[in-house]
């Protein structure tokens, strides 16, 4: 009964630690592409309610990220 109380009070923290461990394993094993690993982590956070969709996706509109995506596109074309 103590474990149920602990998990219910710390659900967000427990979810974050589990996703962090899972992402580290997936990054090291390289079983799926790193881009998909990152998007999978964001999707898990949105699905479990740890992050709201607005907060989770707010970083994709920053000018620095758009510049980096453009740089990756140009470098891959070369």
N, C-alpha and C positions, 0 to 999 in steps of 0.2 A: 504494500500500500504506500510505502514511502517513495518507492520508485515512480509510481503513477503520479504522485503529487509533485515530485521533482521535475518530471518530463512535462507536465501540464503547465508548470510555472516558467520553465525555461525552454519552451518549444522553439522560439526564434534562435536562441543561442545554440541549441542542439542541432537544429537544421543547418545553421551556418557552418558549424564545425564539420558535420558530415559531408556537406557539399565541398568544403575546402579540402578534406582528405580525398574525396572522390576525384576532384579536379587535379590534385597533385599526382595521383596515381595515373590518371588518364594522360596528363602531360608527359610523365616519365615514360610510360609504356608506348605512347604515340599510336594507340590503336585507332583513334579517330583524329581528324584534323584538329589542330589547336583552336581554330576559329569556331568549329562546331562545339568543342569543349566549353569555350567561353559562353557561347550562346545557350548551351544546355544549362549551364549554371544560372544564367539570368532567367531562363524559362522556369527552372525549379524554384527560384526565389519568388517569381511572380505567382506560380501555381500554388505554392504553400502559403502565400500571403505575408511573407517576410518583408517584401518590398511591394509597393504599389507600382502599377505599370508606368505611371508618370515618372516616378523617381528612377525606376530601373532603366527606362529608355531615354531619360533626359540627356545623357552624355553623348548620344549619337548626333545631336544637333550642334555640338560645339564646333567652332571654326577650325580649331587645331586638329580635331579628328577628321574633319572633311579634307583638310590639307594633306594629312598623312595617307588617307585612302587614295587621294589623287596621286600622291607620290608612289604608292605601291602599284597603282595601275600603270603609270608611266614607266616605272622600272621593269615591270614584267613585260611590257610591250617591247622594251629595248632588248 
